[in-house]
Amino acid sequence: MVSGRIRFEYGLDGRSVAEAGPGDFFHVPAGVVHRETPGKETGQVIIAFVGTGPLAVNVEDSET
């Protein structure tokens, strides 16, 4: 995170939560279903993808 805050929900039914702010790093392993929720203020983030294959695969919301 460069600025702002972001919340990550992941794990079984998105019950695990991690938040990141300026200077924080967050690693999402390949294949982990997760959701990013922006904070109240606009933020800037640097994202790096490593490997081959699709960068992201959107999945249906677990509540539908």
C-alpha positions in Angstrom: 0.0 0.0 0.0 1.3 3.4 -0.9 -1.6 5.4 0.6 -5.1 4.8 2.0 -6.3 1.5 3.5 -7.7 -1.7 2.1 -9.4 -4.7 3.6 -9.0 -8.3 2.4 -11.5 -11.0 3.1 -10.5 -14.6 2.4 -10.7 -18.1 3.7 -13.8 -20.1 4.4 -16.8 -17.9 3.5 -14.5 -14.8 3.7 -14.3 -15.0 7.5 -10.6 -14.3 7.7 -9.8 -10.6 7.4 -6.6 -8.6 7.0 -6.2 -4.9 6.6 -3.3 -3.0 5.0 -2.3 0.6 5.2 0.6 2.7 3.9 3.9 0.8 3.8 2.1 -2.6 4.3 2.5 -5.6 2.0 -0.1 -8.4 1.5 0.6 -11.7 -0.3 -2.3 -13.6 -1.9 -1.2 -17.1 -2.9 -2.3 -18.4 -6.3 -5.8 -19.9 -6.2 -6.9 -18.2 -2.9 -10.4 -16.8 -3.3 -10.4 -13.3 -1.8 -12.2 -10.0 -1.9 -10.7 -6.5 -1.6 -12.7 -3.8 0.0 -11.4 -0.2 -0.3 -11.4 2.0 2.8 -13.2 5.3 3.2 -10.4 7.3 1.5 -9.0 6.8 -2.0 -5.8 4.7 -1.9 -2.9 3.8 -4.1 -1.6 0.3 -4.3 1.2 -1.4 -6.3 0.3 -4.9 -7.5 2.8 -7.4 -8.8 1.8 -10.7 -10.5 4.3 -13.5 -10.9 4.0 -16.6 -13.1 1.8 -17.5 -16.0 -1.9 -17.9 -16.5 -4.8 -15.6 -15.9 -4.2 -12.6 -13.6 -7.5 -12.9 -11.9 -10.6 -15.1 -12.1 -13.8 -13.6 -10.9 -16.1 -15.9 -8.9 -19.7 -15.7 -7.9 -20.5 -14.1 -4.5 -20.9 -16.8 -1.9 -24.2 -15.3 -0.8 -25.9 -15.8 -4.1 
